[in-house]
Amino acid sequence: MSRNPTYIKLINCQTWRNLRNRQLKMRPLCEECRSKGIYTSATEVHHRIPVESVRSEQAMKKLAYDPNNLVSLCHECHVEVHKYSRGKDIVKNKTEREVKSFKGRYL
């Protein structure tokens, strides 16, 4: 879960809950599973373009509430999508490798 206060505010409001519910009613099946010929109920809504990929609150709001930026997914597919995104774990691991390399060269 994000620690960005703006993002947290955006997804913890009635506007997001209404949009999320509408997305799941319009597309009740996991879109990733469906592309593989599997029919699974969608339980989560994912932003195709991450809301935190922009800096200003206005730009974040635009991405967060854009229905064209949403995809319905089951929990398993949502986890998989985030495994391959530029998540905090990837950044953390890269930073640790860079620090280790730096120490090996200079300390």
C-alpha positions as CSV (number, residue, x, y, z in Angstrom):
1,M,0.0,0.0,0.0
2,S,1.2,3.4,-0.9
3,R,2.4,5.9,1.8
4,N,1.7,8.9,-0.5
5,P,-0.8,11.0,1.5
6,T,-2.4,12.4,-1.7
7,Y,-2.9,8.9,-3.2
8,I,-4.4,7.7,0.1
9,K,-6.8,10.6,0.2
10,L,-7.9,9.9,-3.4
11,I,-8.6,6.2,-2.9
12,N,-10.3,6.7,0.5
13,C,-13.1,8.9,-0.7
14,Q,-16.7,8.4,-1.9
15,T,-15.7,9.4,-5.5
16,W,-13.3,6.5,-5.7
17,R,-15.7,4.0,-4.1
18,N,-18.4,4.9,-6.6
19,L,-16.1,4.7,-9.5
20,R,-14.7,1.4,-8.4
21,N,-18.2,-0.1,-7.8
22,R,-19.3,1.1,-11.3
23,Q,-16.2,-0.4,-12.9
24,L,-16.8,-3.8,-11.2
25,K,-20.5,-3.7,-12.3
26,M,-19.6,-2.8,-15.9
27,R,-16.7,-5.3,-16.1
28,P,-17.4,-8.0,-13.5
29,L,-14.9,-10.5,-14.9
30,C,-11.1,-10.3,-14.5
31,E,-9.9,-8.8,-17.8
32,E,-6.5,-10.6,-17.5
33,C,-8.0,-14.0,-17.0
34,R,-10.5,-13.4,-19.7
35,S,-7.7,-12.7,-22.2
36,K,-6.5,-16.2,-21.5
37,G,-10.0,-17.8,-21.9
38,I,-10.5,-18.2,-18.1
39,Y,-13.6,-16.7,-16.5
40,T,-12.9,-15.4,-13.0
41,S,-14.8,-12.8,-11.0
42,A,-13.0,-9.4,-10.7
43,T,-12.7,-8.2,-7.1
44,E,-10.2,-5.4,-7.6
45,V,-9.7,-2.4,-9.8
46,H,-6.2,-1.5,-11.0
47,H,-4.9,1.7,-12.6
48,R,-3.2,1.0,-15.9
49,I,-1.1,4.2,-15.5
50,P,-0.1,4.4,-11.9
51,V,-1.6,7.4,-10.1
52,E,1.7,8.1,-8.4
53,S,3.6,8.3,-11.7
54,V,2.7,12.0,-11.8
55,R,3.6,14.7,-9.2
56,S,0.8,17.2,-9.0
57,E,-2.4,16.5,-7.0
58,Q,-4.5,17.6,-10.0
59,A,-2.7,15.2,-12.3
60,M,-3.0,12.4,-9.8
61,K,-6.7,13.1,-9.4
62,K,-7.1,13.0,-13.2
63,L,-5.5,9.5,-13.4
64,A,-7.2,8.1,-10.4
65,Y,-10.7,9.0,-11.5
66,D,-10.3,8.3,-15.3
67,P,-12.5,5.3,-16.2
68,N,-10.3,4.6,-19.2
69,N,-7.3,4.1,-16.8
70,L,-9.0,1.3,-15.0
71,V,-9.0,-2.5,-15.4
72,S,-11.0,-5.1,-13.5
73,L,-8.8,-7.9,-12.0
74,C,-9.1,-10.8,-9.7
75,H,-6.8,-10.7,-6.6
76,E,-4.3,-13.1,-8.1
77,C,-3.9,-11.1,-11.3
78,H,-3.6,-7.9,-9.4
79,V,-0.8,-9.3,-7.3
80,E,1.0,-10.5,-10.5
81,V,0.6,-7.1,-12.2
82,H,2.3,-5.4,-9.2
83,K,5.1,-8.0,-9.1
84,Y,6.3,-6.7,-12.5
85,S,5.7,-3.0,-12.0
86,R,8.3,-0.6,-10.7
87,G,7.2,-1.2,-7.1
88,K,9.0,-0.3,-3.9
89,D,10.6,-3.8,-3.5
90,I,12.3,-3.5,-6.9
91,V,13.6,0.0,-6.1
92,K,14.7,-1.1,-2.6
93,N,16.6,-4.1,-4.1
94,K,18.2,-2.0,-6.7
95,T,19.3,0.6,-4.1
96,E,20.7,-2.2,-1.9
97,R,22.7,-3.5,-4.8
98,E,24.1,-0.1,-5.6
99,V,25.1,0.5,-2.0
100,K,26.8,-2.8,-1.8
101,S,28.6,-2.1,-5.0
102,F,29.7,1.3,-3.8
103,K,31.0,-0.1,-0.5
104,G,32.9,-2.8,-2.5
105,R,34.6,-0.2,-4.6
106,Y,35.3,2.6,-2.2
107,L,35.2,1.4,1.4
